[in-house]
Amino acid sequence: MKVDVVERIHATLQPSDHPYLNGPFTPLTEEINATELEVLSGSIPKDIDGVYVRNTQNPVHQPIGRFHLFDGDGMLHKISFQNGQAEYRNRFVRTKGFMTEQEAGHALWAGLMEDPRKSTRPGWGAHGFIKDASSTDVVVHAGRVLSTYYQCGEGYRLDPYSLEQFGTESWVPLDGISAHCKVDERTGELLFFNYSKHPPYMHYGVVGKDNRLKHYIPVELPGPRLPHDMCFTQNYSILNDFPLFWDPELLKRNMHVVRFYPEMPSRFAIVPRYGKASEVRWFDAAPTFVLHWLNAYEEGDEIILDGYFEENPEPPSPADAPSGYARMMAYLDQHQMQPKLHRWRFNMKTGKTLEERLDDRVLEFGMFNQKYAGRKYRFAYSAKAKPGWFLFNGYVKHDLETGQSWEVNLEKDQYASEAPFAPRINAKDEDDGYLVSFVIDEARGRSECILIDCKRFADGPVCRLLLPHKMMSGTHSCWANGADIRNGTLSLPI
């Protein structure tokens, strides 16, 4: 393996027994380029071409007060494949907050669990006092990476291969963009939303394949809400208003305490992709919270939406949590919130909603072949969570047509990343490709990249590549096809 250390970042973070600053959450401070990666098993396939990009929360400065995992600075890790070769790079996202703190030499913004008055500078996003760390999600749109933050931020652009940085995105509205922007690979459009503490509390927009804002409308809500994700079909976008949001009375005192209101329904806003605010249609459903969606599509009079229904959106605090971190530990434990693969059917003619459970296992962070985004699809890939932690130790492939499923379980002390689907070159059908994931091997003190052949899913990884350092676990990732990036065009419709 050839490794070039590009930069070592100035850091003031002190050793700590914090549960999310150790083990698989140990931060990195070096940025490197690596080629000629060591193949631990199998061989690098020659039939995939593209880039896997992973976002992580990676703090560098001693926090002001208590550290929450989502306070960490954005660090992108990428691995690219072409002609049976692979190249790895990692870079901090040079956000305005990151650069200002680097200049100051210490933290300037308080985190999610602290009194907002502890921040010494104005903040960004829905809270209004925290740093836009650009550390949550990542997509590739208009040939460039877009890195985003879940509390709504400015959006940062980078080159998907070199990770060269281009700064903030010019079309982003004043209220920012939420983490989960969606790319429709058939049209090249980017769909997004934002949310805030002032009326109308949410907006929705569309950016064209030319990277220009085409559409932006208000979506009126009853008050401040915490929508996290959205979905889309060929003709509609789907937003939400769940009964899990900041306690209104405490919010008046600038206290951001999340409560679940089970007496209220879940509400889904369905709007034509370029629809007016007056065209938003609302559908009621069972009370829950959904952190992440899979896919949605139109079938007859119905819009079908798949995602992860939380059976316990406000979990109890674990008794053995470190002092001051009980609520954080509860909301990071998937086995406490019990997300289950679930389907909603919205009848556009009758206005009725039907629901059905697709799997009773605790699953989340789903992926599928993005060539089928917004269209009827058959295969889904979900992550399995480790009880007690924000860590994933396996995957489940679902055949949504037959009801069959297959599992891949990692070894003890190995933790997976969100794993997007990478189509084979000249793929013949929907599951003709690989899942790509970074894996932290805590027992061996290293990280790997694995490839799982989705045609032989239960066989596990067909290729394992050694990475040059152990990365910190994070949240979201994406795959972008190399031909689409290089040509600046979309793949032909299926």
PEZIBEL-V25463 format. One record per run of one state. SS is the DSSP state (h for helix, s for strand, l for the rest). FROM is the first residue (numbers start at 1). TO is the last residue. If there is no record, write none. Layout:
SS|FROM|TO ; SS|FROM|TO
This chain:
l|1|1 ; s|2|8 ; l|9|22 ; h|23|25 ; l|26|29 ; s|30|35 ; l|36|38 ; s|39|42 ; l|43|49 ; s|50|57 ; l|58|68 ; h|69|71 ; l|72|73 ; s|74|82 ; l|83|84 ; s|85|92 ; l|93|95 ; h|96|104 ; l|105|115 ; h|116|118 ; l|119|123 ; s|124|124 ; l|125|129 ; s|130|130 ; l|131|136 ; s|137|141 ; l|142|143 ; s|144|148 ; l|149|152 ; s|153|153 ; l|154|155 ; s|156|159 ; l|160|164 ; s|165|168 ; l|169|176 ; s|177|177 ; l|178|181 ; s|182|184 ; l|185|188 ; s|189|195 ; l|196|201 ; s|202|207 ; l|208|212 ; s|213|218 ; l|219|230 ; s|231|232 ; l|233|235 ; s|236|241 ; l|242|243 ; s|244|246 ; l|247|247 ; h|248|251 ; l|252|257 ; s|258|260 ; l|261|265 ; s|266|272 ; l|273|276 ; h|277|279 ; l|280|280 ; s|281|285 ; l|286|289 ; s|290|299 ; l|300|301 ; s|302|310 ; l|311|325 ; h|326|331 ; l|332|333 ; h|334|337 ; l|338|338 ; s|339|347 ; l|348|352 ; s|353|357 ; l|358|362 ; s|363|367 ; l|368|369 ; h|370|372 ; l|373|378 ; s|379|385 ; l|386|391 ; s|392|399 ; l|400|404 ; s|405|409 ; l|410|413 ; s|414|416 ; l|417|420 ; s|421|423 ; l|424|432 ; s|433|441 ; l|442|445 ; s|446|453 ; h|454|459 ; l|460|460 ; s|461|466 ; l|467|473 ; s|474|481 ; h|482|487 ; l|488|494
